[in-house]
Amino acid sequence: MPKVVSRSAVSSSTDAQPTASSTAALRVYYCICGEFVLVIDKSLASLPKRQTDGSTIVRSQDSNTDKARVFKLNATVKDPILVERQTGHERQYRFHCPRCDLVIGYQSTPPPVKSGPYLYILKGALSQAQGQVPPDAFEDENLVRSAS
């Protein structure tokens, strides 16, 4: 048998300008059960919150003033529900954890993800530490108990 000789060369350049994708810090978020659910280019804590329910607003389409966030959502879609608000009704297409079926977020347009201008991530649904419950997961628990 002939002897196999491998030759390889490693090339790098210190003169190359960094690209936007190489400098972006991606954040990974997990469901309470530990399942990987979301990867996004910005911390959820730094994104705006929705006044109606405290959900985090993720811009999924470009507008005249703002760019869309870069993200990937690993979730399943269930049948839409109708939520009654003070201003009227809102149809929500909800996204669930593929492992435990917990509601992660929703959008107001039919699937797929990013078909509408915004994706809303529910408060306390995701954590950056796998297997840990986020601190705001049970934040409104006392309000629910005292109301019933």
C-alpha positions in Angstrom: 0.0 0.0 0.0 1.3 3.4 -0.8 1.9 5.9 2.0 -0.7 8.7 2.1 0.8 12.1 2.6 -1.5 15.0 3.5 -0.6 18.6 2.7 -2.7 21.5 3.8 -2.2 25.2 4.0 -3.7 27.6 6.5 -4.3 31.1 5.3 -5.3 34.2 7.2 -5.2 37.9 6.7 -4.9 40.6 9.3 -5.6 43.2 6.7 -9.2 42.0 6.0 -12.0 44.3 7.2 -14.5 42.6 9.6 -17.9 42.1 8.1 -21.2 42.8 9.9 -21.9 39.1 10.4 -18.5 38.4 11.9 -18.8 41.2 14.5 -22.4 40.5 15.5 -22.9 39.0 18.9 -25.7 36.5 18.7 -27.7 35.7 21.8 -29.2 32.3 22.5 -32.4 31.9 24.5 -34.0 28.7 25.9 -37.4 27.6 27.0 -37.9 26.9 30.7 -37.6 23.2 29.9 -34.1 23.7 28.4 -35.0 23.5 24.7 -33.2 25.9 22.3 -35.9 28.3 21.1 -34.4 31.6 19.8 -31.2 33.0 18.5 -31.2 36.8 18.0 -28.7 39.6 17.3 -29.6 41.7 20.3 -30.5 41.1 23.9 -34.2 40.8 24.6 -33.9 43.0 27.6 -32.7 45.9 25.4 -35.7 45.6 23.0 -38.9 47.6 23.4 -41.9 46.2 25.4 -45.5 46.1 24.4 -47.7 48.2 26.7 -50.7 45.8 26.5 -49.1 42.7 27.9 -45.4 43.5 28.5 -44.2 41.2 25.7 -40.9 42.0 24.0 -41.3 43.4 20.5 -39.0 41.9 17.9 -39.1 43.8 14.5 -39.3 41.1 11.8 -39.6 43.3 8.7 -37.8 46.5 7.7 -39.6 49.8 7.9 -38.8 53.3 6.7 -37.1 54.1 10.0 -35.9 50.8 11.5 -34.1 47.7 10.3 -35.5 44.2 11.1 -33.7 42.1 13.7 -31.8 39.1 12.6 -33.2 36.1 14.4 -34.2 32.4 14.1 -37.1 31.0 16.1 -37.4 27.2 16.8 -41.1 26.8 17.7 -44.3 25.2 16.5 -47.4 27.0 15.5 -50.9 26.2 16.9 -54.4 27.4 15.8 -54.9 31.1 16.3 -56.8 32.5 19.3 -58.8 35.6 19.7 -57.8 37.8 22.6 -60.1 40.5 23.9 -58.4 43.8 24.6 -59.8 47.2 25.8 -59.5 48.5 22.3 -61.1 45.5 20.7 -60.2 42.0 19.6 -56.7 40.8 18.6 -56.0 37.6 16.7 -52.8 35.9 17.9 -50.9 33.2 16.0 -49.0 31.6 18.9 -45.6 29.9 18.9 -45.0 27.0 21.3 -41.9 25.2 22.5 -41.4 22.1 20.4 -40.5 20.0 23.5 -42.9 21.1 26.3 -45.6 23.0 24.3 -45.2 26.2 26.5 -46.4 29.4 24.7 -43.3 31.3 23.8 -44.7 34.2 21.7 -47.1 35.3 19.0 -47.6 37.4 15.9 -50.7 39.0 14.5 -50.3 37.6 11.0 -50.6 33.9 9.9 -47.5 31.8 9.8 -44.7 31.5 8.8 -42.5 33.5 11.3 -41.6 36.9 9.9 -44.7 37.2 7.8 -45.8 40.2 9.8 -44.0 43.3 11.0 -43.5 42.2 14.6 -43.0 39.0 16.6 -43.9 39.3 20.3 -42.0 37.2 22.9 -44.0 36.7 26.1 -42.6 38.0 29.3 -40.8 35.3 31.3 -41.0 32.7 28.6 -37.3 32.5 27.7 -34.0 32.4 29.5 -30.4 32.9 28.4 -29.3 30.2 30.9 -30.3 26.7 29.8 -32.5 24.9 32.4 -33.0 28.0 34.6 -36.3 29.8 35.1 -36.1 33.5 34.1 -36.5 36.0 37.0 -39.6 37.6 35.4 -41.4 34.3 34.8 -43.6 34.6 37.9 -43.5 38.4 38.3 -47.3 38.8 38.0 -48.2 35.7 40.0 -49.2 37.7 43.1 -51.5 39.9 40.9 -53.3 36.8 39.6 -53.7 35.3 43.0 -55.1 38.4 44.6 -57.6 39.0 41.8 -59.2 35.5 42.2 
